Amino acid sequence: MNRSICGRILEGALVATISIALLGSRVFAASPADEPPTRASADSPAPAAPSTQPPAEPVPEHTEEPEIFERLLVVGSADRASGAPGSVTYLDEETLARQANSDVHRALRQVPGVNLQEEEGYGLRPNIGMRGSGSDRSARITLMEDGVLIAPAPYSAPAAYYFPTVGRMEGIEVRKGSASIRQGPYTVGGALNLVSTGIPSELGGMFDVAGGDDSTMRGRFHVGDAGNRIGWLFETFQMATDGFKDLDSGGETGFVLEDYLGKVRFTSKPLSRRFQAIELKLGKTGQDGDETYLGLAREDFDSTPYRRYAGSQEDTLVTDHRQVQASYFLRASDTLDLTAVAYRNDFSRNWRKVESVQGVSIATVLDDPTLYAAELAILRADLETDSPVDALTVRDNRRSYYGEGLQTVVGVRPRSDSTTRHEIEIGLRIHADEEDRFQEDDRFQMTTAGDMVETAAGAPGSQANRLSQASAIALFVQDTIERGRFTFTPGLRYESIDLRLVEYADPDRTTVRSRRASDVNQAIPGVGVTYAIDPISSVFLGIHRGFAPPSPSTTVAEPEESLSYELGYRRRGNVRFEAIGFFNDYDQLLGTCTVSSGCSTADVGDQFNSGAARTRGLETVFGIELARRGVTRVPIDFTYTYTGSEFLTPFQSDFGPWAAVEAGDEFPYLPRHQGALSIGAVHPRVSVFATGVYVAAMRAVAGQGPLDPDESTDATALLDLTVRCPLRPSLTVYAQMRNLTDEAYVAALRPAGLRPGLDRSLLVGATFGF
C-alpha cells in the first residue's frame, strides 16, 4: 500500500471514528439538558420571565476520574487478572524487579502455559509460545506494547527480531485461550502485552544503576509529572556488557542497548461532562551486538560450554527501532466511551553473520561434525595452513520493516435491568506493514592465526532482493454479560488480509523477477462462561477458534486453524489457587522455514501445512502469603505446566526440526513439564527472594519415545537470588545473582550447534526515587 495513500486512509478513518462517537454520545447520553426546546402549544404555560440570578453551576455527570486508554490493555492490573474470565496473568513492576527485569524469559518462567526457548542468554530476541503454539521468534503469538502491535511487520513478517525493552516496562500482561479474541491476528496461543511506564500523577521519578560480571552496566532513569490538564514523562534504559562467551580470536561477545521514550498528555477537566484525553508517545531503541547463530559441537560444549568459534568473529547485529503513537480517549457518557490510536513503527537491522563453510551451511556442519570435520576445523581455526580462499561465506542479512495503522475500541454499557449487565466492546483495526530484504554475501579466508580476511565482496541485493507487504482490516465485537453468578463472554473477530510479495532481479529494482498475491478472510468466534461459586472462587469454560495467517512468501500454505478448549477453577484471596486444563485441536498446523529454526534451504521464509495435530495440558498456580508478628511477610508462589503434543498426520519437509514427521511424534521445543517456585522473606530492613525454575528436556526435532541426548536440550534447574535493602524511604540497594549454582546447560540446538544459557552472573545496584 502506498504510504501517502495509507496515510490519507488513516486520517479519514480517525476523523470518521471520532465523528461517529460524538454523534453516538448524543444518543446514549441524552439528558434533559441536551434535548432541544419544544415549541409552545396553546395549552402550554407561558414561559417564565428571565431570572436575574446567575445560572447555577452545572452538575457534572461523572463523579470519578476515568481510566483512560484501558481498552487497549489486555488485563489492566493484577486485581483484574484474578477476577477475569479465562486464563490471564499480570506481572507488576515489583515482580519484574525481583526477576532480573531486563530478561523477559526470566519474567515469563513464572507464567503457566508459556513455552520459552532461550537463545543468547539475555532475552533480547526471545522465543515465546503459548500452549504449544510454536515459539520460534515469538511469531505465533500476538505481541504488543501498550496494546499496539509491536512485531516489526506483524502480518507480513512477524518473527520478532525486535522485542521491546523489558527493563523499562511497569507490567507484562499475558492472556490465553478464548480471552484473546479481542487481540489478533494470532489467536492460536494468546496475546502478550508489555505495559510501558505511565505518566505519574505528580512530579517524581526514579534512577536505577547497576553493575556486575562481564563488565555489565545497566541504568534506568525516568521523570514525569501530571498537572491538572497536562502530563509528561521521559525515560531511558541503557545496558552494556562484554558478554559471557569467549571468542577464540579474542574480542567482545556482548552488546550495547540504548532505549529512549517520551510521552505527553493533554486532558479536559477530569470530571467534565465529556472527558477527553490526547497522548503522544515517541520511542527510539538502538542495539549494537556481537551476536551469532554459530553454536558448538558436542565435544566442545562438554569441555568449554562458553566458547565461541573464531569463524563467528565477523558476526554483528545492528538494529534501530522507532515508534510513534497518538492516542485519543473520549468518555462521551457513563454508557459510551471511545479509544483510538494511530501508530507507526519503523525497524531496520543488519545481522552480519557466517552462513556456510566451503558451501556447507553451518547448521549442517554442526549437525554432523564428524562428516564435516574439515569444515569444522575452519570454523575453529584449527589449521596447519590457511584455509582456501573464499572458504567462509558471511551474509549481510539487511532488512527494514514498517508497520502502521489505526485501531479503535468503542465501549458501550447499555442501561438494563438490575439482574443483567452488559459491557460491549467493538473494535476496528486498519493496518499495513512491509518487510524489505536486501542482502548479499561476502567471502573470507581463515588464517592459521585465527583471523578472517575478506577475499571477495558480494554484489548488493544478490542474495535477497524483495518486498513482502500486507494490509489488513480487523473487526471484533465482544459482550461481557453478567447475570446472577454467571458471566458470559461471547465474541467474534474477523480478519481480512491482503498479502503481496515482489522479487527483483537487479539492485536498482527496475526488473521484477516474480510477483505473488493472496488474500485471507477469516471469522474467529469464541465464548467464555464463568460461574462464581462464592465471592472468592469460580469455575470457567472457554471455547474459541484459533487462527494464524500465512506469510506473503507462501505459495501453497493455508492459514493455521484450530479449535481450542479450556476448563478452569480459580480461588482468590490470601491463599490463591488456579488450575486450568486446555486442549488445542489443529486442523492444519503451519510451519515456517526460518534460519533461526535451523532451516538452511534456499526458500527461507516459505511455509507449509503439516496437517492435523493437537496439544493438551494442565496449568496450575498456587500462592500464599504468610505473616509473622506483623513485620515479616513470607510470600510463596508456585506454578506448574504439563503440556503434551502429537502430530496426527505424517509429512516430509526440508524445514529444520520438522524435516521428517510421523504420526504420533511430539512437537520440537515443547517441554512436557516446567515449573517455578518463588519464596520470599520481606522485612522492613531487608527482603530476600529465591526463585527456582525447572524445565524438562525438550526435543530439538519432532519425534517420539525416549529422548536422544544428541537431539534434545538439557533438563534445566536454575536458581536466582535477589536481596534488597531499603536504606532510606527513597534509596534501596540490591544484589541479584542469576544461575546461583553456575549450571552449564544446553539451552538450544538451533540454529546451528549447541548454545549455552547464561552462566552465574552477579549484578549489584541501587535505586533512588524522588
ZALUMBA-534089 format. One record per residue (C-alpha): residue number from 1; z, y, x; residue in three letters. Coordinates in steps of 0.25 Angstrom, whole numbers. Layout:
  seq     zz     yy     xx  type
  NUM      Z      Y      X   ALA
...
END
This chain:
  seq     zz     yy     xx  type
    1      0      0      0   MET
    2     -4     14      6   ASN
    3      9     21     10   ARG
    4      5     34      3   SER
    5      1     27    -10   ILE
    6     14     19     -9   CYS
    7     22     32     -7   GLY
    8     16     38    -20   ARG
    9     19     26    -28   ILE
   10     33     26    -23   LEU
   11     35     41    -26   GLU
   12     29     39    -40   GLY
   13     37     27    -43   ALA
   14     50     35    -39   LEU
   15     47     47    -48   VAL
   16     43     38    -59   ALA
   17     56     29    -58   THR
   18     65     41    -58   ILE
   19     58     48    -69   SER
   20     59     35    -78   ILE
   21     74     34    -74   ALA
   22     76     49    -78   LEU
   23     69     46    -91   LEU
   24     77     34    -94   GLY
   25     90     41    -91   SER
   26     87     49   -104   ARG
   27     86     36   -112   VAL
   28     98     29   -106   PHE
   29    108     40   -104   ALA
   30    105     48   -117   ALA
   31    117     57   -121   SER
   32    119     68   -131   PRO
   33    117     78   -120   ALA
   34    104     72   -116   ASP
   35     98     72   -131   GLU
   36     89     83   -135   PRO
   37     94     92   -146   PRO
   38     89     89   -160   THR
   39     82     98   -170   ARG
   40     92    104   -180   ALA
   41     89    100   -195   SER
   42     92    106   -208   ALA
   43    105     98   -209   ASP
   44    109    101   -194   SER
   45    121    111   -192   PRO
   46    117    124   -185   ALA
   47    118    124   -170   PRO
   48    131    129   -165   ALA
   49    132    143   -159   ALA
   50    131    143   -143   PRO
   51    144    141   -137   SER
   52    149    152   -128   THR
   53    157    141   -120   GLN
   54    152    136   -107   PRO
   55    146    122   -108   PRO
   56    155    110   -105   ALA
   57    152    103    -92   GLU
   58    144     90    -95   PRO
   59    152     77    -95   VAL
   60    146     68    -84   PRO
   61    140     55    -89   GLU
   62    146     48    -77   HIS
   63    160     47    -73   THR
   64    158     39    -59   GLU
   65    149     41    -48   GLU
   66    136     32    -48   PRO
   67    134     21    -37   GLU
   68    120     25    -32   ILE
   69    110     16    -27   PHE
   70    118      4    -31   GLU
   71    105     -2    -38   ARG
   72     99     -4    -24   LEU
   73    111    -13    -19   LEU
   74    111    -28    -20   VAL
   75    126    -29    -23   VAL
   76    133    -16    -21   GLY
   77    147    -20    -16   SER
   78    156    -32    -13   ALA
   79    163    -30    -26   ASP
   80    150    -30    -34   ARG
   81    145    -42    -26   ALA
   82    158    -50    -30   SER
   83    154    -48    -45   GLY
   84    139    -48    -45   ALA
   85    131    -60    -51   PRO
   86    125    -69    -41   GLY
   87    127    -71    -26   SER
   88    130    -57    -20   VAL
   89    137    -53     -7   THR
   90    141    -39     -2   TYR
   91    145    -37     13   LEU
   92    152    -24     14   ASP
   93    154    -15     27   GLU
   94    167    -21     30   GLU
   95    162    -35     30   THR
   96    150    -31     39   LEU
   97    159    -24     49   ALA
   98    166    -37     52   ARG
   99    153    -45     53   GLN
  100    147    -38     65   ALA
  101    140    -30     55   ASN
  102    127    -28     63   SER
  103    123    -42     61   ASP
  104    118    -46     47   VAL
  105    119    -60     50   HIS
  106    134    -60     53   ARG
  107    136    -52     40   ALA
  108    128    -61     31   LEU
  109    134    -74     36   ARG
  110    145    -72     26   GLN
  111    136    -71     14   VAL
  112    134    -85      8   PRO
  113    119    -89      5   GLY
  114    113    -80     16   VAL
  115    106    -88     27   ASN
  116    104    -82     41   LEU
  117     97    -85     53   GLN
  118    101    -78     66   GLU
  119     90    -73     76   GLU
  120     94    -63     87   GLU
  121    109    -63     85   GLY
  122    111    -49     80   TYR
  123    106    -50     66   GLY
  124     95    -39     68   LEU
  125     84    -48     62   ARG
  126     91    -57     52   PRO
  127     86    -69     45   ASN
  128     93    -69     31   ILE
  129     90    -78     20   GLY
  130     98    -82      7   MET
  131    100    -95      1   ARG
  132     89   -101      9   GLY
  133     78    -91      7   SER
  134     74    -91     21   GLY
  135     80    -82     32   SER
  136     68    -78     41   ASP
  137     69    -63     44   ARG
  138     76    -62     30   SER
  139     62    -62     23   ALA
  140     67    -70     11   ARG
  141     78    -60      6   ILE
  142     77    -46      0   THR
  143     82    -37     11   LEU
  144     87    -23      8   MET
  145     94    -11     13   GLU
  146    101     -3      3   ASP
  147     93    -10     -8   GLY
  148     79     -7     -2   VAL
  149     70    -18      5   LEU
  150     72    -17     20   ILE
  151     64    -28     26   ALA
  152     52    -22     34   PRO
  153     42    -26     23   ALA
  154     49    -33     12   PRO
  155     37    -39      5   TYR
  156     26    -40     16   SER
  157     35    -44     28   ALA
  158     50    -46     24   PRO
  159     54    -52     37   ALA
  160     66    -43     41   ALA
  161     63    -39     56   TYR
  162     70    -27     52   TYR
  163     84    -28     46   PHE
  164     94    -17     42   PRO
  165    105    -14     52   THR
  166    117    -21     46   VAL
  167    126    -12     55   GLY
  168    124      0     46   ARG
  169    126     -7     33   MET
  170    138     -6     24   GLU
  171    135    -18     16   GLY
  172    126    -30     14   ILE
  173    122    -36      0   GLU
  174    117    -50     -2   VAL
  175    112    -55    -15   ARG
  176    107    -69    -18   LYS
  177    101    -76    -30   GLY
  178     98    -70    -43   SER
  179    105    -58    -40   ALA
  180     94    -54    -31   SER
  181     83    -51    -41   ILE
  182     86    -36    -40   ARG
  183     81    -37    -26   GLN
  184     68    -42    -21   GLY
  185     57    -47    -17   PRO
  186     65    -59    -11   TYR
  187     73    -65    -21   THR
  188     74    -79    -16   VAL
  189     87    -78     -8   GLY
  190     92    -64    -11   GLY
  191     94    -50     -6   ALA
  192    101    -43      6   LEU
  193    104    -28      5   ASN
  194    110    -20     17   LEU
  195    118     -8     12   VAL
  196    118      4     22   SER
  197    129     13     24   THR
  198    131     22     11   GLY
  199    133     37     11   ILE
  200    148     39     12   PRO
  201    156     47      1   SER
  202    162     57     11   GLU
  203    159     61     25   LEU
  204    162     50     35   GLY
  205    156     40     44   GLY
  206    159     29     54   MET
  207    156     26     68   PHE
  208    156     11     74   ASP
  209    153      8     88   VAL
  210    154     -6     95   ALA
  211    150    -13    108   GLY
  212    150    -27    113   GLY
  213    144    -38    120   ASP
  214    129    -37    126   ASP
  215    131    -22    127   SER
  216    131    -21    112   THR
  217    133     -8    106   MET
  218    134     -5     91   ARG
  219    136      8     84   GLY
  220    136     13     69   ARG
  221    138     27     64   PHE
  222    137     33     50   HIS
  223    142     46     44   VAL
  224    139     52     30   GLY
  225    145     60     19   ASP
  226    143     62      4   ALA
  227    145     75     -3   GLY
  228    145     78    -18   ASN
  229    129     77    -18   ARG
  230    124     73     -4   ILE
  231    128     61      5   GLY
  232    122     57     18   TRP
  233    124     46     29   LEU
  234    119     44     43   PHE
  235    121     31     50   GLU
  236    117     24     63   THR
  237    119     10     68   PHE
  238    116      7     83   GLN
  239    117     -6     90   MET
  240    112    -11    104   ALA
  241    114    -24    112   THR
  242    109    -31    125   ASP
  243    108    -44    117   GLY
  244    116    -57    119   PHE
  245    104    -65    125   LYS
  246    100    -65    139   ASP
  247     85    -63    143   LEU
  248     80    -71    154   ASP
  249     73    -60    160   SER
  250     85    -50    158   GLY
  251     86    -39    148   GLY
  252     92    -36    135   GLU
  253     91    -44    122   THR
  254     97    -35    113   GLY
  255     93    -23    104   PHE
  256     95     -9    101   VAL
  257     97     -5     86   LEU
  258     97      9     80   GLU
  259     99     12     65   ASP
  260    100     25     58   TYR
  261    102     28     43   LEU
  262    103     41     35   GLY
  263    106     43     20   LYS
  264    107     56     12   VAL
  265    110     56     -3   ARG
  266    109     67    -14   PHE
  267    116     65    -27   THR
  268    119     72    -40   SER
  269    133     75    -45   LYS
  270    140     61    -45   PRO
  271    144     62    -60   LEU
  272    131     69    -65   SER
  273    124     64    -77   ARG
  274    113     59    -70   ARG
  275    117     56    -56   PHE
  276    106     55    -45   GLN
  277    106     52    -30   ALA
  278     95     52    -19   ILE
  279     97     45     -6   GLU
  280     89     45      6   LEU
  281     90     35     17   LYS
  282     84     35     31   LEU
  283     85     24     41   GLY
  284     80     20     55   LYS
  285     82      8     63   THR
  286     77      4     77   GLY
  287     79     -8     85   GLN
  288     75    -12     99   ASP
  289     78    -26    103   GLY
  290     75    -36    114   ASP
  291     73    -48    104   GLU
  292     65    -60    104   THR
  293     61    -72     96   TYR
  294     62    -81    108   LEU
  295     73    -91    108   GLY
  296     77   -102    117   LEU
  297     74   -117    119   ALA
  298     86   -126    116   ARG
  299     90   -129    130   GLU
  300     90   -115    134   ASP
  301     98   -111    122   PHE
  302    108   -122    125   ASP
  303    111   -117    139   SER
  304    109   -101    137   THR
  305    108    -98    122   PRO
  306    107    -83    124   TYR
  307     95    -84    134   ARG
  308     82    -77    131   ARG
  309     70    -81    138   TYR
  310     62    -72    147   ALA
  311     50    -73    138   GLY
  312     57    -64    128   SER
  313     59    -52    137   GLN
  314     48    -44    131   GLU
  315     53    -46    117   ASP
  316     58    -34    110   THR
  317     59    -29     95   LEU
  318     58    -14     92   VAL
  319     60    -10     77   THR
  320     60      3     69   ASP
  321     64      4     55   HIS
  322     65     16     46   ARG
  323     69     17     31   GLN
  324     69     28     21   VAL
  325     75     27      7   GLN
  326     76     37     -4   ALA
  327     85     32    -15   SER
  328     87     39    -29   TYR
  329     98     36    -39   PHE
  330     99     41    -54   LEU
  331    110     38    -63   ARG
  332    104     42    -76   ALA
  333    115     38    -85   SER
  334    126     28    -86   ASP
  335    115     18    -90   THR
  336    104     21    -81   LEU
  337    102     23    -66   ASP
  338     91     23    -56   LEU
  339     90     19    -41   THR
  340     77     21    -34   ALA
  341     74     21    -19   VAL
  342     61     23    -11   ALA
  343     61     17      3   TYR
  344     53     15     15   ARG
  345     56      6     27   ASN
  346     47      6     40   ASP
  347     49     -4     51   PHE
  348     42     -7     64   SER
  349     45    -17     74   ARG
  350     39    -23     87   ASN
  351     45    -36     91   TRP
  352     38    -39    104   ARG
  353     41    -54    107   LYS
  354     36    -66    114   VAL
  355     27    -75    105   GLU
  356     22    -86    114   SER
  357     21    -92    127   VAL
  358      7    -98    132   GLN
  359      2    -97    118   GLY
  360     14   -105    112   VAL
  361     23    -98    103   SER
  362     38    -96    107   ILE
  363     42   -104     95   ALA
  364     34   -116     99   THR
  365     39   -115    113   VAL
  366     54   -115    109   LEU
  367     51   -126     99   ASP
  368     47   -136    110   ASP
  369     51   -130    123   PRO
  370     48   -144    130   THR
  371     33   -144    126   LEU
  372     32   -129    129   TYR
  373     40   -129    142   ALA
  374     30   -121    149   ALA
  375     30   -110    139   GLU
  376     46   -110    138   LEU
  377     46   -109    153   ALA
  378     38    -96    152   ILE
  379     48    -90    141   LEU
  380     59    -94    150   ARG
  381     52    -88    163   ALA
  382     55   -101    169   ASP
  383     43   -101    178   LEU
  384     39   -104    192   GLU
  385     27    -95    191   THR
  386     23    -84    182   ASP
  387     18    -89    168   SER
  388      3    -88    164   PRO
  389     -2    -74    161   VAL
  390     -1    -71    146   ASP
  391      9    -83    144   ALA
  392     18    -75    135   LEU
  393     14    -68    122   THR
  394     23    -57    117   VAL
  395     19    -51    104   ARG
  396     21    -37     99   ASP
  397     26    -40     85   ASN
  398     23    -26     80   ARG
  399     25    -24     65   ARG
  400     28    -12     56   SER
  401     33    -12     41   TYR
  402     36     -3     30   TYR
  403     42     -5     16   GLY
  404     43      6      5   GLU
  405     45      7     -9   GLY
  406     53     12    -21   LEU
  407     63      4    -29   GLN
  408     71      8    -41   THR
  409     82      2    -49   VAL
  410     86      7    -63   VAL
  411     99      3    -69   GLY
  412    102      2    -84   VAL
  413    115     -1    -91   ARG
  414    111     -1   -105   PRO
  415    122      2   -115   ARG
  416    126    -11   -122   SER
  417    138    -17   -130   ASP
  418    151    -19   -123   SER
  419    149    -34   -121   THR
  420    136    -33   -113   THR
  421    132    -24   -102   ARG
  422    118    -23    -95   HIS
  423    115    -18    -81   GLU
  424    100    -18    -80   ILE
  425     92    -15    -67   GLU
  426     77    -12    -66   ILE
  427     71    -11    -52   GLY
  428     58     -8    -47   LEU
  429     53     -8    -32   ARG
  430     39     -3    -27   ILE
  431     37     -8    -13   HIS
  432     27     -8     -2   ALA
  433     28    -14     13   ASP
  434     20    -17     25   GLU
  435     20    -25     38   GLU
  436     11    -21     49   ASP
  437      9    -31     60   ARG
  438      2    -26     73   PHE
  439      5    -36     84   GLN
  440      0    -40     98   GLU
  441      3    -50    109   ASP
  442      5    -47    124   ASP
  443      5    -57    135   ARG
  444     15    -59    146   PHE
  445     17    -67    159   GLN
  446     31    -73    162   MET
  447     34    -72    177   THR
  448     44    -81    185   THR
  449     53    -69    186   ALA
  450     55    -69    170   GLY
  451     47    -57    168   ASP
  452     36    -55    157   MET
  453     23    -48    162   VAL
  454     13    -43    152   GLU
  455     -1    -48    154   THR
  456     -9    -44    142   ALA
  457     -7    -34    131   ALA
  458    -11    -38    117   GLY
  459    -20    -31    108   ALA
  460    -13    -23     97   PRO
  461    -13    -30     84   GLY
  462    -19    -42     89   SER
  463     -8    -52     84   GLN
  464     -5    -46     71   ALA
  465    -12    -34     64   ASN
  466     -9    -34     49   ARG
  467     -3    -27     38   LEU
  468      6    -34     27   SER
  469      9    -26     15   GLN
  470     16    -28      2   ALA
  471     18    -19    -11   SER
  472     27    -23    -22   ALA
  473     33    -19    -35   ILE
  474     46    -26    -39   ALA
  475     54    -25    -52   LEU
  476     67    -30    -57   PHE
  477     76    -30    -69   VAL
  478     90    -35    -69   GLN
  479    100    -35    -80   ASP
  480    115    -37    -78   THR
  481    121    -41    -91   ILE
  482    136    -42    -93   GLU
  483    141    -49   -106   ARG
  484    155    -54   -106   GLY
  485    158    -63    -94   ARG
  486    143    -65    -92   PHE
  487    133    -57    -83   THR
  488    118    -60    -84   PHE
  489    109    -54    -73   THR
  490     94    -57    -77   PRO
  491     84    -51    -68   GLY
  492     69    -51    -65   LEU
  493     62    -46    -53   ARG
  494     47    -44    -52   TYR
  495     39    -43    -39   GLU
  496     24    -39    -38   SER
  497     20    -39    -23   ILE
  498      6    -36    -17   ASP
  499      4    -41     -3   LEU
  500     -7    -38      7   ARG
  501    -10    -41     22   LEU
  502    -21    -35     31   VAL
  503    -24    -41     44   GLU
  504    -32    -32     54   TYR
  505    -42    -37     65   ALA
  506    -40    -24     74   ASP
  507    -29    -16     79   PRO
  508    -35     -3     72   ASP
  509    -35    -11     59   ARG
  510    -49     -8     55   THR
  511    -53    -22     53   THR
  512    -46    -31     43   VAL
  513    -45    -46     46   ARG
  514    -39    -50     33   SER
  515    -32    -46     20   ARG
  516    -22    -53     11   ARG
  517    -17    -49     -2   ALA
  518     -8    -55    -12   SER
  519      2    -52    -23   ASP
  520     14    -58    -29   VAL
  521     21    -55    -43   ASN
  522     34    -62    -46   GLN
  523     44    -61    -56   ALA
  524     58    -65    -51   ILE
  525     69    -67    -62   PRO
  526     83    -70    -60   GLY
  527     96    -71    -68   VAL
  528    111    -72    -65   GLY
  529    123    -75    -74   VAL
  530    137    -72    -71   THR
  531    150    -77    -79   TYR
  532    163    -70    -76   ALA
  533    174    -81    -77   ILE
  534    185    -71    -75   ASP
  535    185    -57    -68   PRO
  536    184    -62    -54   ILE
  537    175    -75    -55   SER
  538    162    -78    -61   SER
  539    150    -88    -60   VAL
  540    136    -84    -59   PHE
  541    122    -91    -60   LEU
  542    109    -85    -55   GLY
  543     94    -90    -56   ILE
  544     82    -82    -50   HIS
  545     68    -83    -45   ARG
  546     67    -82    -30   GLY
  547     55    -74    -24   PHE
  548     49    -71    -11   ALA
  549     35    -65     -9   PRO
  550     25    -69      1   PRO
  551     20    -61     12   SER
  552      7    -54     13   PRO
  553      2    -63     24   SER
  554      3    -76     16   THR
  555    -10    -82     10   THR
  556     -4    -94      3   VAL
  557     11    -91      0   ALA
  558     16    -88    -13   GLU
  559     29    -81    -16   PRO
  560     42    -89    -14   GLU
  561     49    -92    -27   GLU
  562     62    -99    -30   SER
  563     72   -101    -41   LEU
  564     86    -99    -37   SER
  565     99   -102    -44   TYR
  566    113    -99    -41   GLU
  567    127   -102    -47   LEU
  568    140    -96    -42   GLY
  569    154    -93    -44   TYR
  570    161    -80    -39   ARG
  571    176    -76    -39   ARG
  572    180    -62    -34   ARG
  573    194    -57    -30   GLY
  574    203    -59    -19   ASN
  575    198    -74    -18   VAL
  576    183    -73    -18   ARG
  577    174    -85    -20   PHE
  578    160    -88    -23   GLU
  579    151   -100    -24   ALA
  580    136   -100    -27   ILE
  581    126   -111    -28   GLY
  582    112   -108    -26   PHE
  583     98   -115    -28   PHE
  584     85   -110    -24   ASN
  585     73   -118    -29   ASP
  586     60   -113    -21   TYR
  587     46   -115    -28   ASP
  588     39   -111    -15   GLN
  589     46   -107     -3   LEU
  590     39    -96      6   LEU
  591     38    -98     21   GLY
  592     34    -87     31   THR
  593     29    -88     45   CYS
  594     37    -79     54   THR
  595     39    -78     69   VAL
  596     54    -77     66   SER
  597     54    -90     59   SER
  598     47    -97     71   GLY
  599     33    -97     65   CYS
  600     23    -96     76   SER
  601      9    -97     69   THR
  602     -1    -86     68   ALA
  603      2    -84     54   ASP
  604     15    -77     55   VAL
  605     19    -71     42   GLY
  606     11    -81     34   ASP
  607     19    -88     23   GLN
  608     18   -101     15   PHE
  609     25   -108      3   ASN
  610     33   -120      7   SER
  611     35   -125     -7   GLY
  612     47   -129    -15   ALA
  613     61   -128     -8   ALA
  614     76   -126    -13   ARG
  615     89   -121     -7   THR
  616    103   -123    -13   ARG
  617    116   -119     -8   GLY
  618    131   -114    -11   LEU
  619    137   -101     -7   GLU
  620    152    -99     -6   THR
  621    161    -87     -4   VAL
  622    176    -87     -2   PHE
  623    184    -75      1   GLY
  624    199    -71      0   ILE
  625    208    -60      6   GLU
  626    222    -64     10   LEU
  627    233    -53     12   ALA
  628    245    -54     20   ARG
  629    257    -44     18   ARG
  630    246    -34     13   GLY
  631    242    -29     27   VAL
  632    233    -40     31   THR
  633    221    -46     24   ARG
  634    214    -59     27   VAL
  635    200    -59     21   PRO
  636    193    -73     21   ILE
  637    179    -75     17   ASP
  638    171    -88     17   PHE
  639    156    -91     14   THR
  640    148   -103     14   TYR
  641    134   -107     10   THR
  642    127   -120      9   TYR
  643    112   -120      8   THR
  644    103   -132      6   GLY
  645     88   -131      7   SER
  646     76   -140      4   GLU
  647     61   -139      5   PHE
  648     55   -147     -7   LEU
  649     40   -146     -2   THR
  650     35   -151     11   PRO
  651     25   -142     19   PHE
  652     19   -138     32   GLN
  653     18   -125     39   SER
  654     17   -118     53   ASP
  655     29   -109     50   PHE
  656     41   -112     59   GLY
  657     53   -118     52   PRO
  658     44   -123     40   TRP
  659     34   -130     49   ALA
  660     35   -144     42   ALA
  661     43   -145     30   VAL
  662     47   -158     22   GLU
  663     53   -159      8   ALA
  664     68   -159     10   GLY
  665     68   -150     22   ASP
  666     79   -139     23   GLU
  667     75   -125     26   PHE
  668     76   -119     40   PRO
  669     86   -109     44   TYR
  670     95   -112     32   LEU
  671    109   -117     35   PRO
  672    116   -127     25   ARG
  673    129   -122     28   HIS
  674    134   -108     32   GLN
  675    148   -101     30   GLY
  676    156    -89     35   ALA
  677    171    -87     35   LEU
  678    178    -73     38   SER
  679    193    -72     40   ILE
  680    199    -58     42   GLY
  681    213    -52     44   ALA
  682    214    -38     41   VAL
  683    225    -29     45   HIS
  684    227    -14     45   PRO
  685    226    -14     60   ARG
  686    216    -25     63   VAL
  687    206    -34     55   SER
  688    200    -47     61   VAL
  689    189    -55     54   PHE
  690    183    -68     59   ALA
  691    170    -73     53   THR
  692    165    -87     55   GLY
  693    151    -91     52   VAL
  694    145   -105     51   TYR
  695    130   -108     49   VAL
  696    125   -123     49   ALA
  697    114   -127     58   ALA
  698    100   -123     52   MET
  699     87   -130     53   ARG
  700     76   -121     61   ALA
  701     65   -129     54   VAL
  702     64   -136     40   ALA
  703     70   -150     40   GLY
  704     80   -160     34   GLN
  705     90   -169     39   GLY
  706     99   -167     52   PRO
  707     96   -154     59   LEU
  708     88   -155     72   ASP
  709     96   -147     83   PRO
  710     83   -142     89   ASP
  711     78   -137     75   GLU
  712     91   -130     70   SER
  713    101   -119     73   THR
  714    115   -122     77   ASP
  715    127   -123     67   ALA
  716    134   -110     70   THR
  717    149   -106     68   ALA
  718    151    -91     72   LEU
  719    164    -83     73   LEU
  720    164    -68     72   ASP
  721    177    -60     74   LEU
  722    179    -45     71   THR
  723    192    -37     73   VAL
  724    194    -23     68   ARG
  725    206    -14     71   CYS
  726    207      0     64   PRO
  727    214      9     74   LEU
  728    213     21     64   ARG
  729    208     23     50   PRO
  730    195     27     55   SER
  731    194     19     68   LEU
  732    192      4     69   THR
  733    189     -5     82   VAL
  734    183    -18     80   TYR
  735    178    -30     88   ALA
  736    168    -41     83   GLN
  737    166    -54     90   MET
  738    154    -62     85   ARG
  739    152    -76     88   ASN
  740    166    -77     94   LEU
  741    164    -92     98   THR
  742    152    -88    106   ASP
  743    144    -99     99   GLU
  744    129   -100    105   ALA
  745    121   -105     93   TYR
  746    106   -107     89   VAL
  747    104    -96     78   ALA
  748     89    -99     76   ALA
  749     78   -107     82   LEU
  750     67    -97     77   ARG
  751     58    -90     80   PRO
  752     57    -97     94   ALA
  753     69   -105    100   GLY
  754     84   -105     99   LEU
  755     91    -92     96   ARG
  756    106    -90     98   PRO
  757    115    -82     89   GLY
  758    124    -70     95   LEU
  759    134    -75    105   ASP
  760    148    -70    106   ARG
  761    148    -55    104   SER
  762    159    -44    104   LEU
  763    158    -31     98   LEU
  764    169    -20     99   VAL
  765    168     -7     91   GLY
  766    175      4     84   ALA
  767    173     10     70   THR
  768    176     25     67   PHE
  769    176     30     53   GLY
  770    176     45     50   PHE
END
